[in-house]
Amino acid sequence: MKQGAIALIGLLTMATIILIFALTANILGVNELQLTQVDRARATILAVADACLEESAIRLKINPAFSNGNLNLENSTCSINITSSGNNRTTTITVTHNQYTKAFEAQFTVTTSGQANNIALTSWKEI
């Protein structure tokens, strides 16, 4: 009878250890999945911000007085707000993707040569 009790205790100990390993692996897998989601969201936000930056440059080239707008891309939106000071334009781009939001700032210089507007990007950063 003692041998049966010892065997049962040994079996329970082994089962507990296996369960601990399984739970640890499961938790690590969930954490990896969450990190992957954040990385994908970050990459999407950067791509949308880049698209909004290009859109704002195109709109400024067409109309140097352009001051704001919105752009919707699938599950993402961005707002463009531009303030002017002479030939300089400060562009604030706010991107929302699912529950994540990031803001970026760009500086443009707008010059006119005849009827053509020239746009030069002087800085671009996350704020």
N, C-alpha and C positions, 0 to 999 in steps of 0.2 A: 504494500500500500504506500509506503514511503517513496518507493521508486516511481510509482504512478504520480504522486504529488510533485516530486522533483521534476519529472518529465513535463507535467502540466505547467509548472512555474517556468521552466525553460522555454516551452512553446509560447507562453504568454509574453515572456521577455523578448523573444525573437519577433513576435507579431508586433509588439510595441515599437521596436526599433525599425522594422520595415515601414510601419505606419508613419513614424516620424520622418523617415527619409522621403516617403511619398508626399507627405504634406509640404515638406521643405521644397521639393522639386516643383510642386504645384504653385506655391507662393512665388518662387523665382520665375516661373513661366509667366504668371500674371504680371509681375513687375516688368519683365521684358516686353510684354505686349503693350503695357501702358507707356513705356519709354518709346517704343516704336511708333505709337499713335502720336505722341508729342513731337517726335522727330518729323513725321509726315506733315503734321499741322504746321510746324515751323518752316518746312520747305515750301509748303503751299502758300503760306503767308508771304514769304520772300518773293515767290514767283508772282503773286498778285500785286505786291508792292511795286515790283519791277514793271509790270504791265501798266499800273496806274501812273508811274513815273513817266513812262513813254507816252501815255495818253495825255498827260499834262503838258509835256514838251510839244507834242503835235498841236494841241489846242492853243498853246502860247504862240507857236509859230504862225498859226492861222490868225489869231487874234491876241495881241499882246495885253489886252485889257481883260482877258479871261480870268475869273477869280475863284470859281468853285464848281464842283460837279460830283457825280457819283458814278460808280461803275460796278455792275453786278456780274460776277463770273461764277457760275454753278453754285456752290455752297459758300461763296465768299463775296464780300462787298468791300468797297473802298470808297472813302470820301476824300476829295481833293479840295484843299483850301489854299488860296494863293494871296499873299499880301505883296504889294508893290512899294518900292522905294527907288524912284528914278528908273534906271535900267535893270535894277536888281529885283528878283522875284524870290520870295521865300515860300516854298511849297510844303505844306504839311499833308501827309498822306496817312490816313488811319485805315487799317485793314482789319476786318473781322472775318474769322473763319471758324465755324461752329461756335464753341465757347471761348475761343482765343482771340485777343485783340492786341495789335501792335501798332505803334506810330513811328513814322519816319519823317525826316525833314531833308529837303533838297534845296539847293541854292542855284538859281539860273541867272544868267545875264542875257538880256534881250537887246539886240542892236538892230537897227534898220538901215538897210542899204537900198535906196530907191524904194521900190515897193516890196522888197523881200525882207522878211524878218529872220534874223539869225539867232539861234538859241545855243547857249553854251552852259553846260552843267559844270558848276564849280565845286559843289560838295553834295554828299549824299550819306546820311547816317540814320541809325535807329535812335529814337529818343525815348 
